[in-house]
């Protein structure tokens, strides 16, 4: 089991903002997962990776791929309190799900 979080590289998030957005995405997608998938992922050490995304269009396309594969996923939009405008899409989490299926959606992306 694995979770992949895709973070945009085109909007200039600072390190703290990036960390917060990745955490939001991870938790939201976890909450979207079925109870059995949650238990299996937690029991296996909660494997996750952070990947580079080029922009909102790419994140939306990947979310569509996750939906087609019936993977839990979450698109995060910023509230706009600090660095970004309200509603700016920042991250996408895919999974937790079987590693080979998560990789089918996100496997072409580079590590952040």
C-alpha positions in Angstrom: 0.0 0.0 0.0 1.2 3.5 -0.8 0.1 7.1 -1.0 1.5 9.6 -3.5 1.2 13.3 -3.0 1.7 15.6 -6.0 2.7 19.2 -5.2 2.7 22.0 -7.7 6.1 23.4 -8.5 4.8 26.4 -10.5 3.4 28.5 -7.6 6.4 29.1 -5.4 5.2 27.6 -2.1 7.7 28.1 0.8 8.9 25.0 2.7 6.4 25.4 5.5 3.4 26.0 3.1 4.5 23.0 1.1 4.6 20.8 4.2 1.2 22.0 5.4 -0.4 21.4 1.9 1.1 17.9 1.7 -0.3 17.1 5.1 -3.7 18.4 4.2 -3.8 16.3 1.0 -2.6 13.1 2.8 -5.2 13.3 5.5 -8.0 14.2 3.2 -7.3 11.2 0.9 -6.9 8.9 3.9 -10.3 9.9 5.1 -11.7 9.1 1.6 -10.3 5.6 1.7 -12.3 2.5 2.7 -11.7 1.2 6.3 -9.8 -1.9 5.1 -7.5 0.2 3.0 -6.8 2.5 5.9 -6.0 -0.3 8.2 -3.7 -2.0 5.7 -1.8 1.2 4.9 -1.4 2.1 8.6 -0.2 -1.5 9.4 2.3 -1.3 6.6 4.0 1.9 7.9 1.9 4.5 5.9 4.3 4.6 2.9 4.0 7.9 1.1 6.0 9.8 -1.5 5.9 13.4 -2.6 6.1 14.1 -6.3 6.4 17.2 -8.5 3.4 18.5 -10.4 3.7 21.1 -13.1 0.4 22.9 -12.5 -3.3 22.7 -11.8 -4.2 21.1 -15.1 -1.9 18.2 -14.5 -3.2 17.7 -10.9 -6.8 17.6 -12.2 -5.8 15.1 -14.9 -4.2 12.9 -12.3 -7.2 13.2 -10.1 -9.3 11.9 -13.0 -6.9 9.0 -13.4 -7.3 8.2 -9.7 -11.0 8.3 -10.0 -11.0 5.9 -13.0 -8.8 3.5 -11.0 -11.2 3.9 -8.0 -8.4 5.1 -5.7 -9.1 7.4 -2.8 -7.8 10.9 -3.7 -8.0 14.5 -2.7 -7.3 17.8 -4.4 -6.4 20.6 -1.9 -7.1 24.3 -2.5 -5.5 26.9 -0.3 -7.6 29.1 2.0 -5.5 32.1 1.0 -4.5 33.3 4.5 -0.7 33.5 3.8 1.2 33.0 0.5 -1.4 32.1 -2.1 -4.7 33.5 -3.4 -7.8 31.8 -2.0 -8.8 28.7 -4.0 -5.3 28.1 -5.5 -5.0 24.3 -6.1 -1.8 23.2 -4.4 -1.6 19.4 -4.0 -3.2 16.1 -4.9 -3.0 13.0 -2.9 -3.6 9.6 -4.5 -4.2 6.6 -2.2 -3.7 4.9 0.1 -4.0 2.1 -2.4 -2.1 -0.8 -3.9 1.3 0.4 -4.9 1.0 -0.8 -8.5 -2.3 1.0 -9.0 -1.0 4.3 -7.4 2.0 4.0 -9.7 -0.2 3.5 -12.7 -1.6 7.0 -12.0 1.5 8.8 -10.7 4.5 6.7 -11.8 5.8 9.1 -14.5 6.4 11.9 -12.1 9.7 12.9 -10.4 10.3 13.0 -6.7 10.0 16.4 -5.1 
